[in-house]
Amino acid sequence: MNIFFNGLRRFRRSQWELVASILIAAGVVMLMQPFALWMFSYSFIVTLVGTVMFIIVSHFPE
């Protein structure tokens, strides 16, 4: 686990891509759930942040 956080601090692509992908998936799940209106309200923002983050992270070094 410590290796994961050290990689995040050094701006390595694989760990940040994982975080961005989790954000995108969380946004999609938030969009499709029928129970909480606040989750539906924030789903677009979470998905957008994950997508923009993925685009930026794709330019980080391996």
PDB file with one MODEL, atoms N, CA, C and O in Angstrom:
MODEL        1
ATOM      1  N   MET A   1       0.826  -1.194   0.000  1.00  0.00           N
ATOM      2  CA  MET A   1       0.000   0.000   0.000  1.00  0.00           C
ATOM      3  C   MET A   1       0.869   1.257   0.000  1.00  0.00           C
ATOM      4  O   MET A   1       0.525   2.252  -0.637  1.00  0.00           O
ATOM      5  N   ASN A   2       1.983   1.211   0.707  1.00  0.00           N
ATOM      6  CA  ASN A   2       2.884   2.353   0.759  1.00  0.00           C
ATOM      7  C   ASN A   2       3.488   2.632  -0.610  1.00  0.00           C
ATOM      8  O   ASN A   2       3.722   3.789  -0.961  1.00  0.00           O
ATOM      9  N   ILE A   3       3.742   1.589  -1.382  1.00  0.00           N
ATOM     10  CA  ILE A   3       4.275   1.755  -2.735  1.00  0.00           C
ATOM     11  C   ILE A   3       3.273   2.507  -3.599  1.00  0.00           C
ATOM     12  O   ILE A   3       3.664   3.342  -4.414  1.00  0.00           O
ATOM     13  N   PHE A   4       1.992   2.221  -3.431  1.00  0.00           N
ATOM     14  CA  PHE A   4       0.942   2.897  -4.195  1.00  0.00           C
ATOM     15  C   PHE A   4       0.967   4.402  -3.931  1.00  0.00           C
ATOM     16  O   PHE A   4       0.928   5.193  -4.873  1.00  0.00           O
ATOM     17  N   PHE A   5       1.030   4.807  -2.660  1.00  0.00           N
ATOM     18  CA  PHE A   5       1.017   6.227  -2.332  1.00  0.00           C
ATOM     19  C   PHE A   5       2.313   6.921  -2.732  1.00  0.00           C
ATOM     20  O   PHE A   5       2.291   8.097  -3.096  1.00  0.00           O
ATOM     21  N   ASN A   6       3.451   6.213  -2.672  1.00  0.00           N
ATOM     22  CA  ASN A   6       4.699   6.801  -3.162  1.00  0.00           C
ATOM     23  C   ASN A   6       4.623   7.050  -4.661  1.00  0.00           C
ATOM     24  O   ASN A   6       5.138   8.054  -5.154  1.00  0.00           O
ATOM     25  N   GLY A   7       3.987   6.144  -5.380  1.00  0.00           N
ATOM     26  CA  GLY A   7       3.810   6.332  -6.817  1.00  0.00           C
ATOM     27  C   GLY A   7       2.907   7.503  -7.132  1.00  0.00           C
ATOM     28  O   GLY A   7       3.134   8.221  -8.106  1.00  0.00           O
ATOM     29  N   LEU A   8       1.882   7.705  -6.317  1.00  0.00           N
ATOM     30  CA  LEU A   8       0.998   8.856  -6.528  1.00  0.00           C
ATOM     31  C   LEU A   8       1.744  10.165  -6.330  1.00  0.00           C
ATOM     32  O   LEU A   8       1.506  11.135  -7.051  1.00  0.00           O
ATOM     33  N   ARG A   9       2.628  10.196  -5.375  1.00  0.00           N
ATOM     34  CA  ARG A   9       3.386  11.418  -5.103  1.00  0.00           C
ATOM     35  C   ARG A   9       4.370  11.732  -6.217  1.00  0.00           C
ATOM     36  O   ARG A   9       4.701  12.897  -6.436  1.00  0.00           O
ATOM     37  N   ARG A  10       4.836  10.730  -6.915  1.00  0.00           N
ATOM     38  CA  ARG A  10       5.803  10.956  -7.985  1.00  0.00           C
ATOM     39  C   ARG A  10       5.148  11.116  -9.345  1.00  0.00           C
ATOM     40  O   ARG A  10       5.848  11.152 -10.358  1.00  0.00           O
ATOM     41  N   PHE A  11       3.844  11.211  -9.397  1.00  0.00           N
ATOM     42  CA  PHE A  11       3.093  11.422 -10.633  1.00  0.00           C
ATOM     43  C   PHE A  11       3.366  10.342 -11.672  1.00  0.00           C
ATOM     44  O   PHE A  11       3.730  10.640 -12.810  1.00  0.00           O
ATOM     45  N   ARG A  12       3.191   9.105 -11.278  1.00  0.00           N
ATOM     46  CA  ARG A  12       3.297   7.997 -12.214  1.00  0.00           C
ATOM     47  C   ARG A  12       1.935   7.702 -12.804  1.00  0.00           C
ATOM     48  O   ARG A  12       0.915   7.834 -12.128  1.00  0.00           O
ATOM     49  N   ARG A  13       1.918   7.306 -14.054  1.00  0.00           N
ATOM     50  CA  ARG A  13       0.672   7.187 -14.793  1.00  0.00           C
ATOM     51  C   ARG A  13      -0.252   6.104 -14.271  1.00  0.00           C
ATOM     52  O   ARG A  13      -1.451   6.348 -14.139  1.00  0.00           O
ATOM     53  N   SER A  14       0.248   4.938 -13.973  1.00  0.00           N
ATOM     54  CA  SER A  14      -0.630   3.793 -13.689  1.00  0.00           C
ATOM     55  C   SER A  14      -1.508   4.019 -12.462  1.00  0.00           C
ATOM     56  O   SER A  14      -2.700   3.713 -12.496  1.00  0.00           O
ATOM     57  N   GLN A  15      -0.939   4.549 -11.379  1.00  0.00           N
ATOM     58  CA  GLN A  15      -1.733   4.754 -10.176  1.00  0.00           C
ATOM     59  C   GLN A  15      -2.774   5.856 -10.373  1.00  0.00           C
ATOM     60  O   GLN A  15      -3.915   5.706  -9.938  1.00  0.00           O
ATOM     61  N   TRP A  16      -2.400   6.953 -11.018  1.00  0.00           N
ATOM     62  CA  TRP A  16      -3.350   8.042 -11.247  1.00  0.00           C
ATOM     63  C   TRP A  16      -4.435   7.637 -12.230  1.00  0.00           C
ATOM     64  O   TRP A  16      -5.578   8.075 -12.098  1.00  0.00           O
ATOM     65  N   GLU A  17      -4.097   6.798 -13.224  1.00  0.00           N
ATOM     66  CA  GLU A  17      -5.130   6.302 -14.135  1.00  0.00           C
ATOM     67  C   GLU A  17      -6.136   5.440 -13.391  1.00  0.00           C
ATOM     68  O   GLU A  17      -7.328   5.475 -13.697  1.00  0.00           O
ATOM     69  N   LEU A  18      -5.673   4.673 -12.427  1.00  0.00           N
ATOM     70  CA  LEU A  18      -6.583   3.869 -11.616  1.00  0.00           C
ATOM     71  C   LEU A  18      -7.536   4.760 -10.827  1.00  0.00           C
ATOM     72  O   LEU A  18      -8.734   4.483 -10.770  1.00  0.00           O
ATOM     73  N   VAL A  19      -7.021   5.820 -10.221  1.00  0.00           N
ATOM     74  CA  VAL A  19      -7.866   6.741  -9.455  1.00  0.00           C
ATOM     75  C   VAL A  19      -8.883   7.407 -10.383  1.00  0.00           C
ATOM     76  O   VAL A  19     -10.056   7.524 -10.029  1.00  0.00           O
ATOM     77  N   ALA A  20      -8.444   7.844 -11.563  1.00  0.00           N
ATOM     78  CA  ALA A  20      -9.356   8.480 -12.521  1.00  0.00           C
ATOM     79  C   ALA A  20     -10.425   7.500 -12.996  1.00  0.00           C
ATOM     80  O   ALA A  20     -11.588   7.877 -13.134  1.00  0.00           O
ATOM     81  N   SER A  21     -10.050   6.263 -13.243  1.00  0.00           N
ATOM     82  CA  SER A  21     -11.021   5.261 -13.683  1.00  0.00           C
ATOM     83  C   SER A  21     -12.049   4.966 -12.592  1.00  0.00           C
ATOM     84  O   SER A  21     -13.228   4.766 -12.884  1.00  0.00           O
ATOM     85  N   ILE A  22     -11.605   4.938 -11.346  1.00  0.00           N
ATOM     86  CA  ILE A  22     -12.535   4.722 -10.235  1.00  0.00           C
ATOM     87  C   ILE A  22     -13.514   5.886 -10.128  1.00  0.00           C
ATOM     88  O   ILE A  22     -14.697   5.676  -9.862  1.00  0.00           O
ATOM     89  N   LEU A  23     -13.035   7.103 -10.331  1.00  0.00           N
ATOM     90  CA  LEU A  23     -13.925   8.265 -10.309  1.00  0.00           C
ATOM     91  C   LEU A  23     -14.964   8.194 -11.428  1.00  0.00           C
ATOM     92  O   LEU A  23     -16.138   8.491 -11.205  1.00  0.00           O
ATOM     93  N   ILE A  24     -14.541   7.805 -12.618  1.00  0.00           N
ATOM     94  CA  ILE A  24     -15.475   7.678 -13.736  1.00  0.00           C
ATOM     95  C   ILE A  24     -16.525   6.612 -13.434  1.00  0.00           C
ATOM     96  O   ILE A  24     -17.718   6.828 -13.650  1.00  0.00           O
ATOM     97  N   ALA A  25     -16.079   5.471 -12.936  1.00  0.00           N
ATOM     98  CA  ALA A  25     -17.020   4.396 -12.603  1.00  0.00           C
ATOM     99  C   ALA A  25     -17.975   4.818 -11.487  1.00  0.00           C
ATOM    100  O   ALA A  25     -19.163   4.500 -11.538  1.00  0.00           O
ATOM    101  N   ALA A  26     -17.470   5.526 -10.488  1.00  0.00           N
ATOM    102  CA  ALA A  26     -18.335   5.997  -9.402  1.00  0.00           C
ATOM    103  C   ALA A  26     -19.373   6.980  -9.930  1.00  0.00           C
ATOM    104  O   ALA A  26     -20.526   6.950  -9.499  1.00  0.00           O
ATOM    105  N   GLY A  27     -18.980   7.850 -10.857  1.00  0.00           N
ATOM    106  CA  GLY A  27     -19.928   8.788 -11.439  1.00  0.00           C
ATOM    107  C   GLY A  27     -21.025   8.100 -12.221  1.00  0.00           C
ATOM    108  O   GLY A  27     -22.183   8.513 -12.166  1.00  0.00           O
ATOM    109  N   VAL A  28     -20.673   7.061 -12.943  1.00  0.00           N
ATOM    110  CA  VAL A  28     -21.683   6.315 -13.707  1.00  0.00           C
ATOM    111  C   VAL A  28     -22.631   5.581 -12.769  1.00  0.00           C
ATOM    112  O   VAL A  28     -23.838   5.556 -13.008  1.00  0.00           O
ATOM    113  N   VAL A  29     -22.101   4.983 -11.705  1.00  0.00           N
ATOM    114  CA  VAL A  29     -22.957   4.310 -10.724  1.00  0.00           C
ATOM    115  C   VAL A  29     -23.878   5.318 -10.050  1.00  0.00           C
ATOM    116  O   VAL A  29     -25.057   5.041  -9.828  1.00  0.00           O
ATOM    117  N   MET A  30     -23.339   6.481  -9.726  1.00  0.00           N
ATOM    118  CA  MET A  30     -24.162   7.527  -9.118  1.00  0.00           C
ATOM    119  C   MET A  30     -25.277   7.971 -10.064  1.00  0.00           C
ATOM    120  O   MET A  30     -26.372   8.310  -9.615  1.00  0.00           O
ATOM    121  N   LEU A  31     -25.009   7.969 -11.346  1.00  0.00           N
ATOM    122  CA  LEU A  31     -25.999   8.378 -12.331  1.00  0.00           C
ATOM    123  C   LEU A  31     -27.131   7.368 -12.447  1.00  0.00           C
ATOM    124  O   LEU A  31     -28.277   7.755 -12.677  1.00  0.00           O
ATOM    125  N   MET A  32     -26.835   6.093 -12.294  1.00  0.00           N
ATOM    126  CA  MET A  32     -27.830   5.048 -12.532  1.00  0.00           C
ATOM    127  C   MET A  32     -28.619   4.615 -11.299  1.00  0.00           C
ATOM    128  O   MET A  32     -29.611   3.898 -11.436  1.00  0.00           O
ATOM    129  N   GLN A  33     -28.215   5.022 -10.120  1.00  0.00           N
ATOM    130  CA  GLN A  33     -28.921   4.580  -8.922  1.00  0.00           C
ATOM    131  C   GLN A  33     -30.223   5.379  -8.748  1.00  0.00           C
ATOM    132  O   GLN A  33     -30.252   6.574  -9.043  1.00  0.00           O
ATOM    133  N   PRO A  34     -31.288   4.737  -8.276  1.00  0.00           N
ATOM    134  CA  PRO A  34     -32.581   5.425  -8.170  1.00  0.00           C
ATOM    135  C   PRO A  34     -32.934   5.923  -6.762  1.00  0.00           C
ATOM    136  O   PRO A  34     -34.063   6.365  -6.545  1.00  0.00           O
ATOM    137  N   PHE A  35     -32.006   5.866  -5.804  1.00  0.00           N
ATOM    138  CA  PHE A  35     -32.373   6.093  -4.407  1.00  0.00           C
ATOM    139  C   PHE A  35     -32.067   7.492  -3.889  1.00  0.00           C
ATOM    140  O   PHE A  35     -32.918   8.093  -3.233  1.00  0.00           O
ATOM    141  N   ALA A  36     -30.900   8.021  -4.156  1.00  0.00           N
ATOM    142  CA  ALA A  36     -30.471   9.281  -3.558  1.00  0.00           C
ATOM    143  C   ALA A  36     -30.359  10.363  -4.622  1.00  0.00           C
ATOM    144  O   ALA A  36     -29.580  10.243  -5.567  1.00  0.00           O
ATOM    145  N   LEU A  37     -31.135  11.406  -4.459  1.00  0.00           N
ATOM    146  CA  LEU A  37     -31.119  12.495  -5.432  1.00  0.00           C
ATOM    147  C   LEU A  37     -29.800  13.253  -5.420  1.00  0.00           C
ATOM    148  O   LEU A  37     -29.355  13.727  -6.465  1.00  0.00           O
ATOM    149  N   TRP A  38     -29.163  13.377  -4.251  1.00  0.00           N
ATOM    150  CA  TRP A  38     -27.896  14.101  -4.197  1.00  0.00           C
ATOM    151  C   TRP A  38     -26.817  13.379  -4.985  1.00  0.00           C
ATOM    152  O   TRP A  38     -25.960  14.023  -5.589  1.00  0.00           O
ATOM    153  N   MET A  39     -26.843  12.035  -4.990  1.00  0.00           N
ATOM    154  CA  MET A  39     -25.861  11.284  -5.778  1.00  0.00           C
ATOM    155  C   MET A  39     -26.094  11.510  -7.266  1.00  0.00           C
ATOM    156  O   MET A  39     -25.144  11.680  -8.031  1.00  0.00           O
ATOM    157  N   PHE A  40     -27.349  11.511  -7.668  1.00  0.00           N
ATOM    158  CA  PHE A  40     -27.671  11.771  -9.065  1.00  0.00           C
ATOM    159  C   PHE A  40     -27.245  13.191  -9.453  1.00  0.00           C
ATOM    160  O   PHE A  40     -26.770  13.417 -10.566  1.00  0.00           O
ATOM    161  N   SER A  41     -27.416  14.132  -8.545  1.00  0.00           N
ATOM    162  CA  SER A  41     -27.078  15.530  -8.823  1.00  0.00           C
ATOM    163  C   SER A  41     -25.580  15.728  -9.039  1.00  0.00           C
ATOM    164  O   SER A  41     -25.177  16.531  -9.881  1.00  0.00           O
ATOM    165  N   TYR A  42     -24.763  15.011  -8.296  1.00  0.00           N
ATOM    166  CA  TYR A  42     -23.313  15.160  -8.405  1.00  0.00           C
ATOM    167  C   TYR A  42     -22.667  14.181  -9.389  1.00  0.00           C
ATOM    168  O   TYR A  42     -21.452  14.232  -9.583  1.00  0.00           O
ATOM    169  N   SER A  43     -23.427  13.313 -10.001  1.00  0.00           N
ATOM    170  CA  SER A  43     -22.850  12.282 -10.863  1.00  0.00           C
ATOM    171  C   SER A  43     -22.138  12.864 -12.073  1.00  0.00           C
ATOM    172  O   SER A  43     -21.071  12.383 -12.454  1.00  0.00           O
ATOM    173  N   PHE A  44     -22.718  13.896 -12.681  1.00  0.00           N
ATOM    174  CA  PHE A  44     -22.081  14.486 -13.862  1.00  0.00           C
ATOM    175  C   PHE A  44     -20.747  15.116 -13.503  1.00  0.00           C
ATOM    176  O   PHE A  44     -19.770  14.974 -14.239  1.00  0.00           O
ATOM    177  N   ILE A  45     -20.703  15.812 -12.376  1.00  0.00           N
ATOM    178  CA  ILE A  45     -19.464  16.474 -11.965  1.00  0.00           C
ATOM    179  C   ILE A  45     -18.377  15.444 -11.664  1.00  0.00           C
ATOM    180  O   ILE A  45     -17.220  15.627 -12.044  1.00  0.00           O
ATOM    181  N   VAL A  46     -18.749  14.365 -10.982  1.00  0.00           N
ATOM    182  CA  VAL A  46     -17.772  13.324 -10.646  1.00  0.00           C
ATOM    183  C   VAL A  46     -17.254  12.657 -11.916  1.00  0.00           C
ATOM    184  O   VAL A  46     -16.054  12.410 -12.042  1.00  0.00           O
ATOM    185  N   THR A  47     -18.145  12.365 -12.853  1.00  0.00           N
ATOM    186  CA  THR A  47     -17.728  11.758 -14.118  1.00  0.00           C
ATOM    187  C   THR A  47     -16.838  12.710 -14.912  1.00  0.00           C
ATOM    188  O   THR A  47     -15.840  12.288 -15.496  1.00  0.00           O
ATOM    189  N   LEU A  48     -17.195  13.983 -14.933  1.00  0.00           N
ATOM    190  CA  LEU A  48     -16.406  14.977 -15.660  1.00  0.00           C
ATOM    191  C   LEU A  48     -15.017  15.135 -15.053  1.00  0.00           C
ATOM    192  O   LEU A  48     -14.027  15.205 -15.782  1.00  0.00           O
ATOM    193  N   VAL A  49     -14.933  15.191 -13.734  1.00  0.00           N
ATOM    194  CA  VAL A  49     -13.625  15.304 -13.072  1.00  0.00           C
ATOM    195  C   VAL A  49     -12.771  14.079 -13.369  1.00  0.00           C
ATOM    196  O   VAL A  49     -11.577  14.211 -13.640  1.00  0.00           O
ATOM    197  N   GLY A  50     -13.358  12.901 -13.323  1.00  0.00           N
ATOM    198  CA  GLY A  50     -12.612  11.685 -13.645  1.00  0.00           C
ATOM    199  C   GLY A  50     -12.130  11.658 -15.084  1.00  0.00           C
ATOM    200  O   GLY A  50     -11.019  11.205 -15.360  1.00  0.00           O
ATOM    201  N   THR A  51     -12.957  12.139 -16.000  1.00  0.00           N
ATOM    202  CA  THR A  51     -12.571  12.148 -17.410  1.00  0.00           C
ATOM    203  C   THR A  51     -11.447  13.146 -17.678  1.00  0.00           C
ATOM    204  O   THR A  51     -10.479  12.823 -18.365  1.00  0.00           O
ATOM    205  N   VAL A  52     -11.575  14.347 -17.140  1.00  0.00           N
ATOM    206  CA  VAL A  52     -10.521  15.352 -17.318  1.00  0.00           C
ATOM    207  C   VAL A  52      -9.235  14.889 -16.642  1.00  0.00           C
ATOM    208  O   VAL A  52      -8.143  15.079 -17.178  1.00  0.00           O
ATOM    209  N   MET A  53      -9.366  14.286 -15.475  1.00  0.00           N
ATOM    210  CA  MET A  53      -8.194  13.765 -14.781  1.00  0.00           C
ATOM    211  C   MET A  53      -7.512  12.681 -15.603  1.00  0.00           C
ATOM    212  O   MET A  53      -6.283  12.628 -15.660  1.00  0.00           O
ATOM    213  N   PHE A  54      -8.298  11.813 -16.244  1.00  0.00           N
ATOM    214  CA  PHE A  54      -7.722  10.754 -17.063  1.00  0.00           C
ATOM    215  C   PHE A  54      -6.978  11.342 -18.256  1.00  0.00           C
ATOM    216  O   PHE A  54      -5.909  10.851 -18.619  1.00  0.00           O
ATOM    217  N   ILE A  55      -7.528  12.382 -18.866  1.00  0.00           N
ATOM    218  CA  ILE A  55      -6.864  13.024 -20.002  1.00  0.00           C
ATOM    219  C   ILE A  55      -5.535  13.642 -19.571  1.00  0.00           C
ATOM    220  O   ILE A  55      -4.532  13.506 -20.271  1.00  0.00           O
ATOM    221  N   ILE A  56      -5.523  14.317 -18.424  1.00  0.00           N
ATOM    222  CA  ILE A  56      -4.285  14.937 -17.936  1.00  0.00           C
ATOM    223  C   ILE A  56      -3.263  13.877 -17.548  1.00  0.00           C
ATOM    224  O   ILE A  56      -2.081  13.998 -17.870  1.00  0.00           O
ATOM    225  N   VAL A  57      -3.722  12.843 -16.857  1.00  0.00           N
ATOM    226  CA  VAL A  57      -2.816  11.791 -16.373  1.00  0.00           C
ATOM    227  C   VAL A  57      -2.199  11.005 -17.518  1.00  0.00           C
ATOM    228  O   VAL A  57      -1.098  10.473 -17.379  1.00  0.00           O
ATOM    229  N   SER A  58      -2.886  10.928 -18.636  1.00  0.00           N
ATOM    230  CA  SER A  58      -2.341  10.163 -19.760  1.00  0.00           C
ATOM    231  C   SER A  58      -1.064  10.791 -20.306  1.00  0.00           C
ATOM    232  O   SER A  58      -0.364  10.165 -21.102  1.00  0.00           O
ATOM    233  N   HIS A  59      -0.751  12.012 -19.896  1.00  0.00           N
ATOM    234  CA  HIS A  59       0.484  12.662 -20.319  1.00  0.00           C
ATOM    235  C   HIS A  59       1.609  12.530 -19.303  1.00  0.00           C
ATOM    236  O   HIS A  59       2.713  13.017 -19.546  1.00  0.00           O
ATOM    237  N   PHE A  60       1.353  11.879 -18.162  1.00  0.00           N
ATOM    238  CA  PHE A  60       2.380  11.659 -17.144  1.00  0.00           C
ATOM    239  C   PHE A  60       3.352  10.584 -17.634  1.00  0.00           C
ATOM    240  O   PHE A  60       2.996   9.766 -18.483  1.00  0.00           O
ATOM    241  N   PRO A  61       4.574  10.583 -17.103  1.00  0.00           N
ATOM    242  CA  PRO A  61       5.526   9.529 -17.500  1.00  0.00           C
ATOM    243  C   PRO A  61       5.129   8.172 -16.938  1.00  0.00           C
ATOM    244  O   PRO A  61       4.443   8.086 -15.920  1.00  0.00           O
ATOM    245  N   GLU A  62       5.567   7.111 -17.613  1.00  0.00           N
ATOM    246  CA  GLU A  62       5.304   5.748 -17.148  1.00  0.00           C
ATOM    247  C   GLU A  62       6.077   5.587 -15.894  1.00  0.00           C
ATOM    248  O   GLU A  62       6.040   4.522 -15.278  1.00  0.00           O
TER     249      GLU A  62
ENDMDL
END
